[in-house]
Amino acid sequence: MHNKFIYRAVIATAIILFCSCGPMNKDKYLKQFEAFVVETEQNADNYSSKDWEKANDIFEEFTDDWYERFAQKLDNDDKMQVGRYVARYHKVCLTHAIKGFSSAASMLEGYAEEMGENLDPFQQMKQAGISIEEIVEEHDISDLFE
């Protein structure tokens, strides 16, 4: 029983080490890069910030370390394909960012509507009966305006 556990632990460790080293040849590199991009495209809307961090780390592996490992073996068509994968990944990232900005803008518009259309602080001061001169005198900041 104890030996089975050790055997399984050694096998699991070997598999993890083998997989963590990245693709072992050019064809696997291209296939795994494509699979990564497709997976990101399909699931980008569901990614958390941690998922995006992990995806960006993996993308860096594909475009830096693993690319350099196989660059000499890639022909022009392969390099063009890698370029398409890079462009697709950046498109997904940009699309996700734009959706995030759009969502944030919508939230800000909602807050502005809730607070009222008149958000000008000087107009609010005027409605409250406070003049700028009173504030300057009250806080003795007149020397700032000389």
DAGIMO-V930151 format. One record per pair of residues at least 4 apart in sequence whose ideal C-beta (glycine too) atoms are under 7 Angstrom apart, sorted by sequence separation. I is the first residue (numbers start at 0). J is the second residue. If there is no record, write none. Layout:
i	j
I	J
I	J
This chain:
i	j
0	4
1	5
2	6
3	7
4	8
5	9
6	10
7	11
8	12
9	13
10	14
11	15
12	16
13	17
14	18
15	19
16	20
23	27
24	28
25	29
26	30
27	31
28	32
29	33
30	34
31	35
32	36
33	37
34	38
35	39
36	40
37	41
38	42
39	43
42	46
46	50
48	52
49	53
50	54
51	55
52	56
53	57
54	58
55	59
56	60
57	61
58	62
59	63
60	64
61	65
62	66
63	67
64	68
65	69
66	70
69	73
73	77
75	79
76	80
77	81
78	82
79	83
80	84
81	85
82	86
83	87
84	88
85	89
86	90
87	91
88	92
89	93
90	94
91	95
92	96
93	97
94	98
95	99
96	100
97	101
98	102
99	103
100	104
101	105
102	106
103	107
104	108
105	109
106	110
107	111
108	112
109	113
110	114
114	118
119	123
120	124
121	125
122	126
123	127
129	133
131	135
132	136
133	137
134	138
22	27
46	51
60	65
61	66
73	78
117	122
124	129
129	134
135	140
22	28
135	141
111	118
46	54
73	81
22	31
135	144
39	54
66	81
35	57
62	85
35	61
32	61
58	88
28	65
21	60
28	69
22	65
21	65
25	69
25	72
40	87
25	73
29	77
36	84
43	91
32	81
39	88
29	80
33	84
36	87
40	91
25	77
32	84
36	88
39	91
43	95
